Amino acid sequence: MSWLSNLSWRLKQLSYPEEFRLPEPEFDGDQLDTLEDLVQLIQPALISAEDLHRRDRRELARFMAELGTGVWRVKKKVESMKRVPREIKEAIYALESTWESMAQDGVQVIDHVGEVPLGMVPKVVKVIEVPGLEREMIVEALKPTIMLKGEVIQVGEVVLGRPGGEARDGDTA
């Protein structure tokens, strides 16, 4: 045991009541050398396992972002339909169930449309002047912000509307 790990072990033992403390292990020189060799053999495997875990988390986050974006797009399409055929209404139930399951598992899909850009602002990819608009606000979401258990896994992309321009016949704010 190195002096630092030995010190760490001793300090940890002091945090327990005396009757629960373990006696300090005693190793001879050969045992310490063998232990050090084992640590050297195991360490690369532990590091690569940690890297693999990080990669798996990134892939899961990427998958959740794609799934959330896809479900969001379908939901927006259906919401914009004037008349919905019966077959699509049945598919909507499955979509809503998926949406609720995602929310229960900590996936939050944020649309941003109608928000005033304060606090957590998504990436503004375009700014347009909108006649009749009283203040800056997000007028269109191209991609939602997706959060997984409070952590942003996808930054949304939006169109920001600014007051200005003149209304033409047929234009509405």
C-alpha positions in Angstrom: 0.0 0.0 0.0 1.4 3.4 -0.9 1.7 5.9 2.0 -1.2 8.0 0.5 -3.6 5.1 0.3 -2.5 3.9 3.7 -3.2 7.3 5.1 -6.6 7.4 3.4 -7.4 3.9 4.7 -6.5 4.9 8.3 -8.5 8.1 8.2 -11.5 6.2 6.8 -11.2 3.7 9.7 -11.3 6.6 12.2 -14.8 7.5 11.0 -16.1 4.2 12.3 -16.7 3.4 16.0 -13.7 1.6 17.5 -15.5 -1.7 17.8 -16.1 -1.7 14.0 -12.6 -0.7 12.9 -10.6 -3.2 10.9 -7.0 -4.0 11.9 -4.4 -2.5 9.6 -3.4 -5.1 6.9 0.1 -6.3 7.1 1.8 -7.2 3.8 5.4 -8.3 3.3 7.5 -6.8 0.4 6.7 -9.7 -2.1 3.0 -9.3 -1.4 3.1 -5.6 -1.9 5.0 -6.1 -5.2 2.4 -8.6 -6.4 -0.4 -6.3 -5.4 1.2 -3.4 -7.3 1.6 -5.7 -10.4 -2.1 -6.6 -10.2 -3.1 -2.9 -9.9 -1.0 -2.2 -13.0 -2.7 -5.0 -14.9 -6.2 -4.0 -13.9 -5.9 -0.2 -14.3 -6.0 -0.1 -18.1 -9.1 -2.3 -18.1 -10.8 0.0 -15.6 -10.0 3.0 -17.7 -11.3 1.5 -20.9 -14.4 0.3 -19.1 -15.0 3.9 -17.9 -14.4 5.2 -21.5 -16.9 2.6 -22.8 -19.5 3.7 -20.1 -19.0 7.3 -21.2 -19.5 6.3 -24.9 -22.6 4.3 -24.1 -24.1 7.3 -22.2 -23.4 9.6 -25.2 -25.0 7.1 -27.6 -28.0 6.8 -25.3 -28.3 10.6 -25.1 -28.0 10.8 -28.9 -30.7 8.2 -29.4 -33.0 9.9 -26.8 -32.5 13.2 -28.7 -33.4 11.7 -32.0 -36.4 9.8 -30.6 -37.6 13.0 -28.8 -37.2 15.1 -31.9 -39.1 12.5 -34.0 -42.0 12.2 -31.6 -42.1 16.0 -31.3 -42.2 16.5 -35.1 -45.1 13.9 -35.5 -47.0 15.5 -32.6 -46.6 19.0 -34.2 -47.8 17.7 -37.5 -50.9 16.0 -36.0 -51.7 19.1 -34.0 -51.6 21.3 -37.1 -54.1 19.0 -39.0 -57.6 20.5 -39.4 -59.3 17.1 -39.8 -57.8 13.9 -38.5 -58.8 10.6 -40.0 -59.9 7.8 -37.6 -56.8 5.7 -38.4 -54.5 8.6 -37.4 -56.5 9.2 -34.2 -55.7 5.6 -33.2 -52.0 6.2 -33.9 -52.2 9.4 -31.9 -53.0 7.3 -28.8 -49.7 5.3 -29.2 -47.9 8.6 -29.8 -49.3 10.1 -26.6 -48.4 7.0 -24.7 -44.8 7.2 -25.9 -44.7 10.9 -25.1 -45.9 10.2 -21.5 -43.5 7.3 -21.0 -40.6 9.5 -22.1 -41.7 12.2 -19.6 -41.9 9.6 -16.8 -38.4 8.4 -17.6 -37.1 12.0 -17.3 -37.1 13.1 -20.9 -38.3 16.7 -21.3 -38.9 18.0 -24.8 -39.1 21.8 -24.9 -40.6 23.5 -27.9 -39.8 27.2 -27.0 -42.4 28.7 -29.5 -44.0 31.7 -27.9 -41.3 32.1 -25.3 -39.5 35.4 -24.7 -35.8 34.6 -25.0 -34.8 34.7 -21.3 -32.7 32.3 -19.2 -32.0 29.1 -21.1 -32.1 30.2 -24.7 -31.9 27.7 -27.5 -29.7 28.3 -30.6 -31.2 31.1 -32.7 -30.6 30.1 -36.4 -32.6 32.9 -38.0 -34.0 36.3 -37.0 -37.0 37.7 -38.8 -39.1 40.8 -38.5 -42.8 40.1 -37.7 -45.4 42.8 -38.2 -47.6 43.3 -35.1 -45.2 41.6 -32.7 -44.9 43.6 -29.5 -41.5 42.2 -28.3 -38.9 39.7 -29.3 -40.1 36.1 -29.1 -39.5 32.7 -30.5 -41.9 32.3 -33.5 -40.8 28.9 -34.8 -38.9 25.9 -33.4 -36.9 23.9 -35.9 -35.6 21.5 -33.3 -36.7 21.2 -29.7 -34.4 21.3 -26.7 -34.3 17.9 -25.1 -33.3 17.2 -21.5 -32.7 13.9 -19.9 -33.1 14.0 -16.1 -32.3 17.7 -16.0 -29.3 17.5 -18.3 -29.4 19.1 -21.8 -28.8 16.4 -24.4 -29.9 18.5 -27.4 -29.9 22.3 -27.7 -33.0 23.5 -29.6 -32.8 25.5 -32.8 -35.3 28.3 -33.2 -36.4 31.3 -35.3 -36.5 34.5 -33.3 -39.2 37.1 -34.3 -38.5 40.8 -33.8 -41.1 43.6 -33.9 -41.0 45.4 -37.2 -41.8 45.5 -40.8 -45.2 46.5 -42.2 -48.2 44.2 -42.4 -49.2 43.3 -45.9 -52.8 42.4 -46.9 -53.6 39.0 -45.5 -50.7 38.9 -43.0 -51.5 38.2 -39.4 -49.2 38.3 -36.4 
